[in-house]
Amino acid sequence: MSNQLFSPGHTACAGCGQSLAARLVIEASGSNTIVVNNTGCLEVFSTKYPETAWGVPWIHSLFENSAAVASGVEAALKYLGKKDNTNVIAQGGDGSTADIGLQALSGMLERGHDILYVCYDNEAYMNTGVQRSGLTPFDTNTTTSPAINSAAGNLRPKKPMPEIANAHGIAYVATASVGLIPDLQRKVKKAVSIKGPKYIQIHAPCPLGWRHASDASLQVAKLAIDTGLYPLIEFENGKLTAVRQIQPKPVEEYLKAQGRFKHLLDKPEEIKKIQAIADNNIEKYGLKASS
Amino acid sequence: MKEFIEGSLAVAEVVRLCKPGVISAYPITPQTHIVEELALMVSEGKLNSQFVNVESEHSAASVVLGAVATGVRAYTATSSQGLLYMSEVVFNIAGMRLPIIMTCANRAISAPINIWNDQQDSISLRDSGWIQLFAEDIQEVVDLHLIAYKLAEDKSVMLPVMVCMDGFILTHGIETVDMPTQEQVDKFLPPYKALYKLDTANPISMGLLGDPDYYTEARYAVQKTLEETLELIPKINADFAKVFGRNYNGLVEEYLVKDAEKVIVAMGSVCGTAKEVVDEARAKGKKVGLLKITSYRPFPAEAIYNSLKNVSKVAVLDRALSLGSYAPLSSEIKAVFCSKKKKPEIISNFIVGMGGRDITKDSIREVLRLLTTKEVTGEFIDLKPELLKESYE
């Protein structure tokens, strides 16, 4: 067995943003970490019996309960007097975080457990074949929000999960992206150094679901940051304390790089609506760098 | 020491003596007195345990799953809708071979919403891989919790146990109970040592994907373990008797069955009422007996066969339904005798006590009256035909 915390040789697709993000997270948190994983791509591709990619204690129970299972792990560690030197990470995809697992996550955040929750946000149910989730962006073409005839895809914007987590009054909330690796790892290290519940949401491209080349994942992730569509922000004790500033690029640059938005390229009125979402993010979080 | 004590408080006390490191529960009638008492014990410092107040039963079961996976003894309790709501986790716990103990305060299932007792909740999860033990009275409820921990944590078992107690009748009933002492419990139940656990010093992965090459064997292993547990349950009950002085067979209890011509088969608190009716019949010279099923899972088919093979007429009481088919307990009792040479002439089945309808001595007398040479199936006792005539028009 490898002594790496997250070994290669798993069965993720080429260019998978989630497998990269998961490795970056566990390497930043270190070997004194117990990981609780929701059902999803990451669980399936990293732990197909009799193999595992994980070099830390790792458990998977169900689709929606990692936050609750992690609460039990944390309570047990407290009982054993081992919590102070063990990090507990609960993690899942966007569907298991923002939709089916939101109740368990809210309970974990509200109860004050010393757990870092990581949401790997690839913006749809990729494990089951690209169905829309609560974190699928506006106008995205997915198998359950098909862009056919006059339909422009997903009808609703992303659920504001970082704001929802922040509303629980927890000590630390951040967004990150595989497009900015040092920033991602800094945020994970910061999160595990803080006691109490923490939430980090990581933008993680899925070449299969987003329909871009497998070697374009990092570029696509960077474009999401640079257009203002995926603002990188940090909340500490409820207050916005840091943002990644950008020289905003037009959203079209991000949209045209992915097949899931291809249907929009001849719909300028739809692109305007998406630009408005980016502009709102830029305004709301003060993303625009003074040049 | 003998105490006059409410069932729920007796359960809380025996759970305290078992020293669970993590307790998690979500309130539901009629389970609440158990978890309120445990929360109080933790707050008062009488019990060193992490009490996790969760936002749902799904999370309550998930919390104890995580705790036991980390190597710490855990406890939860629920009822009815709560059990159904956590059912996904219930199946998962057994498949992951985690020895969690849960009390189910048996209650009817909605609709109509009904907070009173029947056994539809536990019975609906009979296929989950949990050991299910049904108690007749509060003393047995207390004792079954001790047996449950010992059984679940046995290295040859490593499966969860659900202790089933009839809601209100046993949760809120008050009886004189011989409460165990800490010294006795410590003698009977050693501290929990996990076979496998989440430990940063020795990292393992738990809950892996089992594809078609492996899934069958994982499920087969649970099935085989449960079959083998049928031999372990009487042994653990014998160990129990040595420490606590109370003798249970653990699988079934025969009450005046040996020479009986008519035997009632039942589970739970109704057995107490049935015993009184049996005594009454015996006083009149009628050869009547009761076979109480304590272990519903694993199902003690051989013990049941041996108890009933020479009985002429059997009345199976079901407090749950399998809507659209034969009632659960009766269909399994009948299956025991399928293709057997020695068998009862008649196995009749009666539905009793649904949604808290009292099962009186008259109800049991009616069962015995209807237990004739004419076999009946799914016969509802104490049905009110006049209510069935009500119409929307």
Interface residues (C-beta under 8 A of the other chain):
Chain A: S31 N32 T33 I34 V36 E43 V44 T47 K48 Y49 P50 T52 W54 G55 V56 P57 W58 I59 H60 S61 L62 E64 N65 A67 A68 V69 A70 S71 G72 V73 E74 A75 A76 L77 K78 Y79 L80 T86 Q103 A104 S106 G107 E110 R111
Chain B: G21 V22 S24 N48 S49 Q50 V52 N53 V54 E55 S56 H58 S59 S62 V63 V64 L65 G66 A67 V68 A69 T70 G71 V72 A74 E88 V89 N92 M96 L198 D199 T200 P203 I204 S205 M206 G207 L208 L209 G210 D211 Y214
